[in-house]
Amino acid sequence: MAVAVIKSAVPALRSLDDHNAERNKAWTKTLGPSVVLGTPNGIACPHCGAEMIDLGALPFIARTFPPNVTIRCPACDWRGGRVA
């Protein structure tokens, strides 16, 4: 009597890093790199002096008074906020 070997129909799972890399590429292609990666804002980083970028798909303005925008330095990864 022969025994049939049944292969699993469950696909192999991918890693979180692979998933995030694929989704980041899709969002960058859809929205454009300046929206996903940030928009340069002409402000020098207080830590290293490189140009800072505004973060967010749309320039996200926090509901504070005065309103703030989250910013980041792409060179040293310093993060903070600026008044909108």
LOPALUM-596104 format. One record per residue (C-alpha): residue number from 1; x, y, z. Coordinates in nm, 2 decimals, always signed. Layout:
<sites>
<site k="NUM" c1="X" c2="Y" c3="Z"/>
...
</sites>
This chain:
<sites>
<site k="1" c1="+0.00" c2="+0.00" c3="+0.00"/>
<site k="2" c1="+0.15" c2="+0.34" c3="-0.11"/>
<site k="3" c1="+0.12" c2="+0.64" c3="+0.12"/>
<site k="4" c1="+0.07" c2="+0.97" c3="-0.05"/>
<site k="5" c1="+0.27" c2="+1.26" c3="+0.07"/>
<site k="6" c1="+0.06" c2="+1.57" c3="+0.10"/>
<site k="7" c1="+0.24" c2="+1.90" c3="+0.08"/>
<site k="8" c1="+0.12" c2="+2.18" c3="+0.30"/>
<site k="9" c1="-0.10" c2="+2.43" c3="+0.12"/>
<site k="10" c1="+0.01" c2="+2.70" c3="+0.38"/>
<site k="11" c1="+0.25" c2="+2.95" c3="+0.22"/>
<site k="12" c1="+0.58" c2="+3.03" c3="+0.38"/>
<site k="13" c1="+0.55" c2="+3.32" c3="+0.62"/>
<site k="14" c1="+0.77" c2="+3.63" c3="+0.55"/>
<site k="15" c1="+0.95" c2="+3.83" c3="+0.80"/>
<site k="16" c1="+0.83" c2="+4.16" c3="+0.94"/>
<site k="17" c1="+1.14" c2="+4.34" c3="+0.79"/>
<site k="18" c1="+1.05" c2="+4.20" c3="+0.44"/>
<site k="19" c1="+0.69" c2="+4.31" c3="+0.48"/>
<site k="20" c1="+0.79" c2="+4.66" c3="+0.59"/>
<site k="21" c1="+1.04" c2="+4.70" c3="+0.31"/>
<site k="22" c1="+0.78" c2="+4.59" c3="+0.05"/>
<site k="23" c1="+0.52" c2="+4.83" c3="+0.19"/>
<site k="24" c1="+0.76" c2="+5.12" c3="+0.22"/>
<site k="25" c1="+0.85" c2="+5.08" c3="-0.15"/>
<site k="26" c1="+0.48" c2="+5.07" c3="-0.24"/>
<site k="27" c1="+0.40" c2="+5.39" c3="-0.04"/>
<site k="28" c1="+0.71" c2="+5.57" c3="-0.18"/>
<site k="29" c1="+0.60" c2="+5.48" c3="-0.54"/>
<site k="30" c1="+0.24" c2="+5.58" c3="-0.47"/>
<site k="31" c1="+0.30" c2="+5.91" c3="-0.28"/>
<site k="32" c1="+0.64" c2="+6.01" c3="-0.40"/>
<site k="33" c1="+0.97" c2="+6.00" c3="-0.20"/>
<site k="34" c1="+0.94" c2="+6.36" c3="-0.06"/>
<site k="35" c1="+0.61" c2="+6.27" c3="+0.11"/>
<site k="36" c1="+0.73" c2="+5.94" c3="+0.26"/>
<site k="37" c1="+1.08" c2="+6.03" c3="+0.34"/>
<site k="38" c1="+1.01" c2="+6.38" c3="+0.45"/>
<site k="39" c1="+1.03" c2="+6.73" c3="+0.31"/>
<site k="40" c1="+1.34" c2="+6.94" c3="+0.35"/>
<site k="41" c1="+1.26" c2="+7.25" c3="+0.55"/>
<site k="42" c1="+1.57" c2="+7.47" c3="+0.54"/>
<site k="43" c1="+1.64" c2="+7.44" c3="+0.92"/>
<site k="44" c1="+1.98" c2="+7.33" c3="+1.05"/>
<site k="45" c1="+2.00" c2="+7.04" c3="+1.29"/>
<site k="46" c1="+2.10" c2="+7.17" c3="+1.64"/>
<site k="47" c1="+2.31" c2="+6.86" c3="+1.68"/>
<site k="48" c1="+2.51" c2="+6.82" c3="+1.36"/>
<site k="49" c1="+2.41" c2="+7.12" c3="+1.13"/>
<site k="50" c1="+2.26" c2="+6.92" c3="+0.85"/>
<site k="51" c1="+1.93" c2="+7.02" c3="+0.69"/>
<site k="52" c1="+1.63" c2="+6.89" c3="+0.88"/>
<site k="53" c1="+1.31" c2="+6.74" c3="+0.72"/>
<site k="54" c1="+0.94" c2="+6.76" c3="+0.81"/>
<site k="55" c1="+0.79" c2="+6.42" c3="+0.88"/>
<site k="56" c1="+0.45" c2="+6.29" c3="+0.78"/>
<site k="57" c1="+0.25" c2="+6.20" c3="+0.48"/>
<site k="58" c1="+0.10" c2="+6.54" c3="+0.49"/>
<site k="59" c1="+0.27" c2="+6.80" c3="+0.70"/>
<site k="60" c1="+0.12" c2="+6.68" c3="+1.02"/>
<site k="61" c1="+0.05" c2="+6.97" c3="+1.25"/>
<site k="62" c1="-0.01" c2="+6.88" c3="+1.62"/>
<site k="63" c1="-0.31" c2="+7.02" c3="+1.78"/>
<site k="64" c1="-0.12" c2="+7.24" c3="+2.02"/>
<site k="65" c1="-0.08" c2="+7.61" c3="+2.07"/>
<site k="66" c1="+0.12" c2="+7.71" c3="+1.90"/>
<site k="67" c1="+0.09" c2="+7.43" c3="+1.64"/>
<site k="68" c1="+0.40" c2="+7.21" c3="+1.60"/>
<site k="69" c1="+0.54" c2="+7.00" c3="+1.32"/>
<site k="70" c1="+0.76" c2="+6.69" c3="+1.39"/>
<site k="71" c1="+1.10" c2="+6.72" c3="+1.23"/>
<site k="72" c1="+1.40" c2="+6.49" c3="+1.20"/>
<site k="73" c1="+1.76" c2="+6.51" c3="+1.09"/>
<site k="74" c1="+1.84" c2="+6.25" c3="+0.82"/>
<site k="75" c1="+2.22" c2="+6.27" c3="+0.90"/>
<site k="76" c1="+2.22" c2="+6.20" c3="+1.28"/>
<site k="77" c1="+1.85" c2="+6.10" c3="+1.34"/>
<site k="78" c1="+1.79" c2="+6.39" c3="+1.59"/>
<site k="79" c1="+1.41" c2="+6.44" c3="+1.63"/>
<site k="80" c1="+1.21" c2="+6.73" c3="+1.76"/>
<site k="81" c1="+0.95" c2="+6.98" c3="+1.67"/>
<site k="82" c1="+0.91" c2="+7.32" c3="+1.51"/>
<site k="83" c1="+0.64" c2="+7.58" c3="+1.53"/>
<site k="84" c1="+0.42" c2="+7.56" c3="+1.22"/>
</sites>
